[in-house]
């Protein structure tokens, strides 16, 4: 008993110390705020890009421009790179110069630097890049997501950067959207659980530690719901849909302790989100309980006036956004926000109380990050950069992302003694394996990638030897030689099979806008030429979103979805193709057949109705590959589904168990997914919703009982009154090919 009292006492003491530290930080912030002028406060709310204070040479600072920004305009935050990633030492040199200049200000308030480390530390050379979020969602592995995040945090901090603009919590329900690869896919549960795990991993060590950075949940709210799929275009989103599919991810991230939030660049139902007090104050602050820093996205306060025309002057746009709840403006290329906000306060268009509220949040974040104690890059953090074990982790993550979509007549794994023709634009492309935010914003400039980065052609050659590999490809995704159908036809005569590497080259944000999900015509021509040879074909897709392959899929023998899986993508692909790794990824989205059939797995019952009985008219859920698809080289069976009760009541829990067995000839991992269906509700219920998952590793002939615990909150939905409720009635629970029903009373 004494031991338990001791544990309780230690726990209570830790909570008390944390509370005391927060209180002490608040007193320090209040003391600083009391000394600040209006200009100093507004400067803290101003964020500029590095180019404003830099030179044309990456990593260099223009001393006069820096002085103008920090001394004259009191700027409190800087972001970005000029063009490309820097070395750790270059980052330390640059950030030291910025910290030195901040020391020359009256109150010596440190500058907070932020970067977009989206799948690793994007902007440091030789950093470790992992799968994009869409690939991490395919792993269905929360522990793995946390592990790669902690490496990203360490390498950011080793570079001297303490604020990361990640993770993206936008729900990927529009596959045309150019930021789809940054999402966790179409499912709410994966998005909210993996997103919260990542947020926690960034920050849980303590923001003043060299193994943590401040996270940023983005983009609040509904950014991915673009009607036409183009980035930063208008969104029309009923609040019931917004609350059901787009808000839960942010609710969980707030609970996980997110320090900051970035705002949706678009307009929802005609209102720029940056200017919406309802979204930024009533929902984000009051309902969700967020108390961190709200930062605009790139130039978005200016665009409230220039693009959206809801403000009559640039100053009115500034006032609208600050009053709505934006604390910091990513201006980013000038000091107009600074000038206009000072004017707005002087003209009483923005209250000093609102300014103080925003500045307190910014100063508190800097305080928590330890910037007031040491504003300089931490030398001891360098030891956490580029460790050998990070490469092993990168391979683990890429392995688990690999998603086998088709394996006709078990053509895979391939023999290492046969001869293969490796073709397609992805065969010798590094950028097409990594995607956006990879050493540059767009990720296309391969000269900045680590020299030991491998292509698919190289890793396949390493498996089977040069004498067993043929190719018609060259480096560079867009190189014309990579689409030479005639060359393919000639060389294929000497091959036993064709490994066809198609998909997308890297892109980010608006440059990734497309009008159609169809593969480029030249890739389709190449695929048809491969089919015409009559050789077996393995299609390897390296892409950030699902591009249509419906017209070629019937003639393809095997299909591997590799996503943009980071540094070790090529190694993971080769390992899967030749049986050195058993694939276990699961699609985090529904792979559509055509533009007229983009129906998501959690559809409504009416979407499955076929009123026209014609095989050429497809309705309902009819994807090329369903959400959750992911084959293995072994076989798994489900049996003995059990519910702890058939009558779930009140706040009680329901245990659901199932036996998973490896009945094949290879050890393997399988994600066991639990879905539920509300059979009848006050509004039309979804056909099925993912409520829980576990990844299980089984040896040949091994079985394991997998148990889930759910309660009424797992069955809840947003009703017509915009309330989250669980209604009484019948529910179905589904795992694999098994199902059972219970009543909630």
C-alpha positions in Angstrom: 0.0 0.0 0.0 2.9 2.4 0.8 4.3 1.8 -2.7 1.0 3.0 -4.2 0.9 6.1 -2.0 4.5 6.8 -3.1 3.6 6.5 -6.7 0.6 8.8 -6.3 2.7 11.3 -4.4 5.4 11.4 -7.1 2.7 11.8 -9.8 1.0 14.6 -7.9 4.4 16.3 -7.3 5.2 16.1 -11.0 1.9 17.7 -11.9 2.4 20.4 -9.3 5.9 21.2 -10.6 4.6 21.5 -14.1 1.8 23.8 -13.0 4.3 25.9 -11.1 6.5 26.1 -14.2 3.6 27.2 -16.4 2.6 29.8 -13.7 6.2 31.1 -13.6 6.4 31.3 -17.4 3.1 33.2 -17.4 4.5 35.7 -14.9 7.6 36.2 -17.0 5.4 36.7 -20.1 3.2 39.2 -18.3 6.3 41.1 -17.1 7.7 41.4 -20.7 4.3 42.3 -22.1 3.9 45.2 -19.7 7.1 46.7 -21.0 6.3 46.4 -24.7 5.2 49.2 -27.0 2.5 48.7 -29.6 5.2 48.5 -32.3 7.0 45.7 -30.4 3.8 43.8 -29.9 2.8 44.0 -33.6 6.4 43.0 -34.6 5.9 39.8 -32.6 2.8 39.1 -34.7 4.7 39.5 -37.9 6.4 36.6 -39.7 8.6 37.1 -42.8 10.3 34.7 -45.1 14.1 34.3 -45.2 14.3 35.9 -48.6 13.4 39.3 -47.0 16.6 39.2 -44.9 18.7 36.9 -47.0 20.8 37.2 -50.2 20.6 35.4 -53.5 23.1 32.9 -52.1 21.3 30.3 -49.9 22.2 30.4 -46.3 23.5 34.0 -46.3 22.1 37.0 -44.5 22.0 40.6 -45.6 23.0 42.4 -42.4 21.2 45.6 -43.3 18.0 43.8 -44.3 18.2 41.8 -41.1 18.6 45.0 -39.1 15.6 46.5 -40.9 13.4 43.5 -40.1 14.4 43.0 -36.4 15.4 46.4 -35.2 13.1 48.7 -37.2 10.1 46.4 -37.6 10.6 44.3 -34.5 9.9 41.1 -36.4 9.3 38.1 -34.1 9.3 35.2 -36.5 11.0 34.1 -39.7 10.4 31.0 -41.9 11.5 29.1 -44.9 14.7 28.8 -47.0 15.6 30.9 -50.0 15.7 28.1 -52.5 17.0 24.8 -51.1 18.0 22.9 -48.0 21.1 23.9 -46.0 23.7 21.9 -44.1 23.4 21.8 -40.3 26.4 24.1 -39.9 24.8 26.6 -42.4 21.6 26.6 -40.4 23.5 27.2 -37.2 25.5 30.1 -38.7 22.3 31.6 -40.2 20.2 31.3 -37.0 23.1 32.6 -34.9 23.2 35.8 -36.9 19.4 36.2 -36.4 19.7 35.6 -32.7 22.6 38.1 -32.4 20.5 40.8 -34.0 17.6 40.0 -31.7 19.9 40.6 -28.8 20.3 44.2 -30.0 16.6 44.9 -29.6 15.4 46.8 -26.5 13.8 43.8 -24.8 16.0 41.2 -26.4 13.0 39.0 -27.3 14.2 36.0 -29.4 13.1 35.3 -32.9 11.1 32.1 -33.5 12.1 30.2 -36.7 9.7 27.9 -38.4 10.0 25.3 -41.2 7.8 22.8 -43.1 9.3 19.5 -42.0 6.6 17.5 -43.6 8.1 13.9 -43.8 11.3 14.5 -42.0 13.4 17.7 -41.8 12.7 18.9 -45.4 15.3 21.7 -45.4 18.5 20.2 -44.0 20.8 18.4 -46.4 21.4 14.8 -45.6 18.3 14.7 -43.3 16.3 11.5 -43.1 13.1 11.5 -45.2 10.3 9.1 -44.4 7.0 8.3 -46.2 4.6 11.1 -46.8 1.6 11.0 -44.5 -0.4 9.1 -47.1 2.2 6.3 -46.9 2.4 6.4 -43.2 -1.4 6.0 -43.1 -0.9 2.8 -45.2 1.3 1.4 -42.5 -1.6 1.5 -40.0 1.2 1.6 -37.4 1.0 4.3 -34.7 4.2 3.3 -33.0 6.0 3.6 -36.3 4.4 7.0 -37.0 5.6 8.3 -33.6 9.1 6.9 -34.1 9.7 8.7 -37.5 8.2 11.8 -36.0 10.7 11.8 -33.1 13.6 11.5 -35.7 12.1 14.5 -37.6 12.0 16.5 -34.3 15.6 15.6 -33.5 16.9 16.6 -36.9 14.9 19.8 -36.9 16.2 20.7 -33.5 19.7 19.7 -34.5 19.4 22.2 -37.3 18.5 24.9 -34.8 14.8 25.0 -35.7 12.3 24.7 -32.9 8.9 25.2 -34.7 7.7 22.7 -37.3 4.7 23.4 -39.5 3.4 19.8 -39.3 1.4 17.7 -39.2 -1.3 18.0 -41.9 -4.7 17.0 -40.5 -6.8 17.7 -43.6 -8.9 14.7 -44.5 -8.1 13.4 -48.0 -11.5 13.0 -49.4 -10.8 14.7 -52.8 -8.1 12.8 -54.6 -7.6 15.5 -57.2 -6.3 17.8 -54.4 -2.6 18.6 -54.9 -2.0 18.2 -51.2 -3.6 14.8 -51.0 -0.2 13.1 -50.3 0.3 15.2 -47.2 -3.0 13.8 -45.7 -3.7 10.5 -43.9 -6.3 9.6 -46.5 -10.0 9.5 -46.6 -10.8 8.0 -43.1 -11.5 10.1 -40.1 -10.3 7.6 -37.5 -6.9 7.1 -39.1 -6.5 10.8 -39.5 -7.3 11.6 -35.9 -5.4 8.8 -34.2 -2.3 9.0 -36.3 -2.4 12.8 -36.3 -2.7 13.0 -32.5 0.1 10.4 -32.1 2.4 12.5 -34.3 1.6 15.8 -32.5 2.3 14.1 -29.2 5.6 12.7 -30.5 6.8 16.1 -31.6 6.2 17.7 -28.2 6.0 15.1 -25.4 9.7 15.2 -24.4 9.2 18.9 -23.4 9.6 21.8 -25.7 12.7 23.0 -23.9 14.5 19.7 -24.7 16.7 19.1 -27.8 14.5 16.1 -28.8 11.3 18.1 -29.3 9.8 20.9 -31.4 6.6 22.8 -31.4 4.1 21.2 -33.7 1.5 22.9 -35.9 -1.8 21.2 -36.7 -3.0 22.4 -40.1 -4.9 23.6 -42.0 -7.9 24.6 -39.8 -10.5 23.8 -41.1 -11.8 21.9 -44.2 -8.9 22.9 -46.5 -8.9 19.6 -48.3 -12.6 19.8 -49.3 -12.0 21.7 -52.5 -14.9 21.3 -54.9 -12.7 21.3 -58.0 -9.6 19.8 -56.4 -7.4 22.8 -57.0 -5.4 24.2 -54.1 -6.7 27.3 -52.4 -10.0 27.3 -54.2 -13.5 27.8 -52.8 -15.0 25.2 -50.5 -18.7 24.6 -50.0 -19.1 22.6 -46.8 -22.2 22.0 -44.8 -21.4 22.3 -41.1 -22.7 18.8 -40.4 -20.2 17.4 -42.9 -17.4 19.6 -41.5 -18.0 18.4 -38.0 -18.3 14.8 -38.9 -15.3 14.4 -41.3 -13.0 17.4 -40.9 -13.1 18.5 -37.3 -12.3 15.3 -35.2 -8.7 15.3 -36.3 -8.2 18.8 -34.8 -10.1 18.0 -31.7 -7.8 15.1 -31.0 -4.7 17.1 -31.9 -5.7 19.8 -29.4 -6.1 17.1 -26.7 -2.6 15.8 -27.7 -1.1 19.2 -26.9 -0.6 20.9 -30.3 1.3 24.2 -29.7 0.1 26.0 -32.8 -2.3 25.9 -35.6 -2.1 27.1 -39.2 -5.3 28.4 -40.9 -7.0 27.1 -44.0 -6.1 29.3 -47.0 -9.4 28.9 -48.7 -12.9 30.3 -48.3 -15.7 28.1 -46.9 -19.2 29.0 -48.0 -18.0 32.3 -49.2 -16.1 33.3 -46.0 -12.3 33.3 -45.9 -11.4 31.1 -43.0 -8.8 33.6 -41.9 -11.6 36.1 -41.3 -14.0 33.8 -39.7 -14.4 34.5 -36.0 -16.9 31.7 -35.8 -14.3 29.1 -36.9 -11.2 30.6 -35.3 -12.6 31.8 -32.0 -16.0 30.2 -31.3 -15.0 26.7 -32.5 -11.2 26.6 -32.3 -10.8 28.4 -29.0 -14.1 28.1 -27.1 -15.3 24.7 -28.3 -12.1 22.8 -28.9 -10.2 24.5 -26.1 -7.1 25.4 -28.1 -4.9 27.9 -26.4 -1.8 28.0 -28.6 -0.6 30.2 -31.4 -2.7 30.6 -34.6 -0.6 31.5 -37.6 -1.8 32.4 -41.1 -0.7 30.5 -44.1 1.4 32.1 -46.8 0.2 35.7 -47.7 -3.4 34.7 -46.8 -4.3 37.9 -44.9 -3.4 39.9 -47.9 -5.6 37.7 -50.0 -8.7 38.4 -47.9 -8.6 41.7 -49.7 -6.8 40.9 -53.0 -8.4 37.6 -53.8 -11.6 37.2 -51.8 -12.9 40.8 -51.9 -14.6 40.7 -48.5 -12.5 43.6 -47.2 -12.6 47.0 -48.9 -9.0 47.9 -48.0 -5.8 45.9 -47.1 -6.1 47.4 -43.5 -9.6 46.2 -43.1 -8.4 42.7 -44.1 -5.7 42.8 -41.4 -8.3 44.0 -38.8 -10.8 41.3 -39.8 -8.3 38.5 -39.5 -6.7 39.6 -36.3 -10.2 40.1 -34.7 -11.3 36.7 -36.0 -8.4 35.1 -34.1 -5.2 35.0 -36.1 -2.2 35.7 -33.8 0.6 35.8 -36.3 0.7 36.7 -40.0 2.9 34.8 -42.4 3.0 38.0 -44.4 5.7 36.9 -45.7 7.5 39.2 -48.1 7.2 42.7 -46.7 6.2 44.7 -43.7 2.7 45.7 -44.8 1.0 43.7 -42.0 3.1 45.5 -39.4 2.3 48.9 -40.7 -1.4 48.2 -41.3 -2.0 46.6 -37.9 -0.4 49.5 -36.1 -2.8 51.8 -38.0 -5.8 49.6 -37.2 -5.0 49.7 -33.5 -4.5 53.4 -33.5 -7.9 53.8 -35.2 -9.4 51.5 -32.7 -10.3 48.9 -35.4 -8.4 46.3 -33.3 -8.4 46.5 -29.5 -5.2 46.5 -27.5 -6.7 43.6 -25.5 -6.8 41.5 -28.7 -3.2 42.4 -29.5 -2.1 41.5 -25.9 -3.9 38.1 -26.2 -2.0 37.2 -29.4 1.4 38.4 -28.2 1.0 36.5 -24.9 0.5 33.3 -26.8 3.5 34.0 -29.0 5.8 34.9 -26.0 4.5 31.8 -24.1 5.5 29.5 -27.0 9.0 31.1 -27.1 9.2 30.7 -23.3 8.3 27.0 -23.5 10.8 26.4 -26.3 13.6 27.7 -24.1 14.4 30.6 -26.4 14.5 33.1 -23.7 17.1 31.0 -21.9 19.1 30.3 -25.0 18.0 31.8 -28.3 20.9 30.1 -30.2 21.1 26.8 -32.0 22.0 24.2 -29.4 25.4 22.6 -30.2 24.6 19.5 -28.2 21.6 18.9 -30.4 23.8 18.2 -33.4 24.6 14.8 -32.0 21.0 13.8 -32.8 21.4 14.4 -36.6 22.0 11.7 -39.2 22.3 8.7 -36.9 22.7 5.3 -38.6 19.6 3.9 -37.0 17.5 6.5 -38.7 18.2 4.8 -42.1 17.0 1.5 -40.6 13.8 3.2 -39.4 13.3 4.8 -42.8 13.5 1.4 -44.4 11.1 0.0 -41.8 8.6 2.8 -42.6 8.9 2.3 -46.4 8.5 -1.4 -46.0 5.3 -1.1 -44.0 3.9 1.5 -46.4 4.2 -0.9 -49.5 0.7 -1.9 -50.5 0.2 -4.9 -52.8 -2.9 -4.3 -54.8 -2.9 -7.2 -57.2 -1.0 -10.5 -57.5 -2.5 -12.5 -60.3 -1.7 -16.2 -60.1 0.9 -15.3 -57.4 3.3 -13.8 -59.9 5.0 -12.1 -56.9 7.4 -12.6 -55.4 9.6 -12.7 -58.5 12.5 -15.1 -59.1 16.0 -13.6 -58.8 17.2 -15.8 -61.6 15.1 -14.4 -64.5 15.7 -11.4 -66.7 13.6 -8.2 -66.2 13.0 -5.1 -68.3 12.7 -2.1 -66.0 11.0 0.7 -67.7 8.9 3.9 -67.1 9.7 7.4 -65.9 9.9 6.3 -62.3 12.7 3.7 -62.9 15.6 6.2 -62.4 13.9 9.0 -60.6 14.7 9.9 -57.0 12.2 12.8 -56.8 9.3 10.5 -57.8 10.1 8.3 -54.7 10.1 11.2 -52.2 7.6 13.8 -53.5 6.9 17.2 -52.1 8.9 19.0 -49.4 12.1 17.1 -50.1 15.2 19.3 -49.8 13.2 21.9 -51.9 9.6 22.9 -51.8 8.6 21.0 -54.9 11.1 18.2 -54.3 12.1 17.9 -58.0 15.8 19.1 -57.8 17.7 15.8 -57.4 21.1 17.4 -57.0 20.1 18.2 -53.3 19.2 14.6 -52.4 21.8 12.5 -50.5 24.3 11.0 -52.8 23.5 7.5 -51.6 19.9 7.7 -52.6 18.9 4.7 -54.7 16.6 4.4 -57.8 14.3 1.5 -58.4 16.6 0.4 -61.3 19.6 0.3 -58.9 17.9 -1.7 -56.2 16.5 -4.2 -58.7 19.9 -4.6 -60.2 21.3 -5.2 -56.8 18.8 -8.1 -56.3 19.3 -9.9 -59.6 22.6 -8.7 -61.0 23.4 -6.5 -64.0 23.1 -9.4 -66.5 19.5 -9.9 -65.5 18.4 -6.3 -65.9 17.4 -4.5 -69.1 16.2 -0.9 -69.3 15.4 1.8 -71.8 15.3 4.6 -69.2 17.5 7.5 -68.3 17.6 9.8 -65.3 14.9 12.5 -65.0 11.2 11.6 -64.7 10.2 13.8 -67.7 13.1 12.7 -70.0 11.6 11.7 -73.4 13.6 8.5 -73.5 11.6 7.2 -70.6 8.4 7.2 -72.8 9.9 5.5 -75.9 7.4 2.8 -76.6 9.3 1.5 -79.7 12.5 1.0 -77.6 10.5 -0.9 -75.0 9.0 -3.2 -77.6 12.4 -4.1 -79.0 14.2 -4.7 -75.7 11.2 -6.6 -74.2 11.9 -9.6 -76.5 14.9 -10.5 -74.3 13.1 -10.2 -71.0 11.1 -12.7 -69.0 8.9 -10.0 -67.4 8.5 -6.2 -67.4 8.6 -4.1 -64.3 6.7 -0.9 -65.3 7.4 2.1 -63.1 4.7 4.7 -63.5 3.0 7.4 -61.4 3.8 11.0 -60.6 6.9 13.1 -60.2 7.1 15.3 -57.1 4.9 18.4 -56.7 3.7 20.5 -53.9 0.6 22.8 -53.4 -0.7 24.7 -56.4 2.0 23.5 -58.9 0.5 20.1 -58.4 -2.9 21.1 -59.6 -4.3 18.8 -62.3 -7.5 18.7 -64.3 -7.8 14.9 -64.5 -6.7 11.9 -62.4 -5.9 10.0 -65.6 -2.2 9.1 -66.1 -0.4 11.3 -68.5 -0.9 10.2 -72.1 2.7 9.3 -72.6 2.6 6.9 -69.6 -0.5 5.3 -71.0 1.1 4.8 -74.4 4.1 3.2 -72.7 1.9 0.9 -70.6 -0.1 -0.3 -73.7 3.2 -1.0 -75.5 4.3 -3.1 -72.5 1.0 -5.0 -72.6 1.3 -5.6 -76.4 4.5 -7.5 -75.8 2.6 -10.3 -74.1 5.2 -10.4 -71.3 4.1 -10.6 -67.6 3.9 -7.1 -66.2 4.5 -5.8 -62.7 3.2 -2.2 -62.2 5.0 -0.2 -59.6 3.1 3.0 -58.8 5.1 5.9 -57.1 2.5 8.5 -56.7 1.0 10.9 -54.2 -2.6 10.4 -55.2 -4.5 7.7 -57.1 -4.1 8.1 -60.9 -6.5 6.2 -63.0 -5.1 2.9 -64.3 -8.5 1.2 -65.1 -7.8 0.9 -68.8 -4.6 -1.0 -68.3 -5.2 -2.9 -65.0 -6.9 -6.0 -66.5 -3.7 -6.8 -68.4 -1.4 -6.1 -65.5 -0.3 -9.2 -63.5 0.9 -7.5 -60.3 0.4 -4.0 -58.9 2.4 -2.5 -56.0 1.4 0.9 -54.6 4.6 2.5 -53.3 3.4 6.1 -52.6 6.2 8.6 -52.0 7.9 6.7 -49.3 11.1 8.6 -48.7 14.8 7.8 -48.7 14.3 4.0 -48.7 11.5 3.7 -51.2 13.5 2.0 -53.9 15.0 -0.5 -51.4 11.5 -1.3 -50.0 10.1 -1.8 -53.5 12.8 -4.3 -54.5 12.5 -6.1 -51.2 8.8 -6.6 -51.8 9.1 -7.5 -55.5 11.7 -10.3 -54.8 10.2 -11.7 -51.6 12.7 -10.3 -49.1 9.9 -8.5 -47.4 6.3 -9.6 -47.0 4.0 -6.6 -47.9 1.5 -5.5 -45.3 0.4 -1.9 -46.2 -3.3 -1.1 -46.5 -4.8 1.5 -48.8 -5.8 4.6 -46.8 -8.1 5.7 -49.6 -10.5 4.2 -52.1 -8.6 3.8 -55.5 -11.2 5.1 -58.0 -12.0 3.6 -61.4 -12.9 6.9 -63.1 -13.8 10.5 -62.4 -17.5 9.7 -62.2 -17.0 7.1 -59.6 -15.2 8.8 -56.7 -17.3 7.3 -53.9 -15.7 6.9 -50.5 -15.9 3.8 -48.3 -18.0 5.5 -45.6 -20.7 6.3 -48.1 -24.4 6.6 -47.5 -26.8 3.6 -48.2 -28.5 5.4 -51.1 -25.1 5.5 -52.9 -25.3 1.7 -53.3 -28.6 1.7 -55.0 -28.7 0.7 -58.7 -31.8 2.1 -60.3 -30.5 1.4 -63.8 -29.7 -2.3 -64.2 -27.0 -1.9 -66.8 -23.5 -3.1 -66.3 -22.2 -0.1 -68.1 -23.8 2.2 -65.5 -21.8 2.0 -62.3 -23.3 3.3 -59.1 -22.5 2.7 -55.5 -19.1 1.8 -54.1 -17.2 0.4 -57.0 -13.6 1.4 -56.7 -10.8 -0.3 -58.6 -9.3 -1.1 -55.2 -11.3 -0.7 -52.0 -10.2 1.2 -48.9 -8.2 -1.1 -46.8 -7.0 -3.3 -49.7 -3.5 -4.7 -49.2 -2.4 -8.2 -50.1 0.2 -10.4 -48.5 2.5 -13.3 -49.6 0.9 -15.4 -46.9 -2.8 -16.0 -46.1 -4.7 -14.9 -43.0 -8.0 -16.2 -41.8 -10.4 -14.7 -39.2 -12.5 -16.9 -36.9 -14.4 -16.9 -33.6 -15.7 -13.4 -33.6 -17.1 -12.7 -30.1 -18.9 -9.8 -28.4 -18.8 -9.5 -24.7 -22.4 -8.5 -24.7 -25.3 -8.1 -27.2 -26.7 -5.2 -25.3 -24.3 -2.2 -24.8 -25.7 0.3 -22.3 -24.9 3.8 -21.2 -21.2 4.5 -20.6 -20.3 0.8 -20.5 -17.7 -0.8 -22.9 -18.0 -3.6 -25.4 -15.2 -6.0 -26.0 -14.9 -7.4 -29.4 -12.5 -10.3 -30.0 -11.5 -12.3 -33.1 -8.9 -15.0 -33.8 -6.4 -14.2 -36.5 -4.5 -17.1 -38.0 -1.5 -17.2 -40.4 -2.5 -20.1 -42.7 0.1 -19.5 -45.4 3.7 -20.3 -45.9 5.4 -17.1 -44.9 5.6 -15.0 -41.7 3.7 -11.8 -42.0 1.9 -8.8 -40.6 -1.8 -8.1 -40.9 -3.8 -5.1 -39.8 -7.0 -6.2 -38.1 -9.6 -3.5 -38.7 -12.8 -3.2 -36.8 -15.7 -1.4 -38.6 -19.2 -0.6 -37.3 -22.4 0.2 -39.0 -25.4 2.0 -37.4 -28.3 0.2 -38.9 -30.8 3.0 -38.5 -30.4 6.6 -37.3 -32.1 10.0 -37.3 -30.1 11.0 -40.3 -28.9 8.5 -43.0 -26.0 6.6 -41.4 -22.7 5.7 -43.1 -22.5 2.2 -44.5 -19.4 1.5 -42.4 -16.9 3.3 -40.3 -13.4 2.3 -39.2 -13.4 2.4 -35.4 -10.2 0.6 -34.4 -7.2 -1.3 -35.8 -4.3 -3.3 -34.6 -1.2 -4.5 -36.6 -0.4 -8.1 -35.7 2.8 -10.0 -36.6 2.3 -13.8 -37.0 4.6 -16.6 -37.8 3.5 -19.4 -40.1 0.6 -21.5 -38.5 0.5 -19.0 -35.5 -2.8 -17.7 -34.2 -3.6 -14.8 -31.9 -6.8 -13.5 -30.3 -7.1 -9.8 -31.0 -9.4 -7.8 -28.7 -10.8 -4.3 -29.1 -12.8 -2.2 -26.6 -15.3 0.3 -27.9 -18.0 2.4 -26.2 -20.8 4.8 -27.2 -18.3 7.5 -28.2 -17.0 5.1 -31.0 -20.5 4.9 -32.3 -21.4 8.6 -32.3 -22.2 10.8 -35.2 -23.2 14.4 -35.8 -26.9 14.8 -36.0 -29.1 17.3 -37.8 -28.8 19.7 -34.8 -25.0 19.6 -35.1 -24.7 17.7 -31.8 -22.5 14.6 -31.5 -24.8 11.8 -30.3 -25.1 8.1 -30.0 -28.6 6.9 -30.6 -30.1 3.7 -29.4 -30.7 0.9 -31.8 -29.0 -1.9 -33.7 -25.3 -1.8 -34.7 -23.3 -4.2 -36.8 -19.6 -4.9 -36.1 -17.4 -6.2 -38.9 -13.9 -7.6 -38.9 -12.5 -9.2 -42.1 -15.3 -11.4 -43.5 -17.0 -11.8 -40.2 -19.8 -9.7 -38.6 -22.2 -9.7 -35.7 -24.8 -7.3 -34.3 -25.6 -5.7 -30.9 -28.0 -3.2 -29.5 -27.1 0.1 -27.9 -29.7 0.9 -25.2 
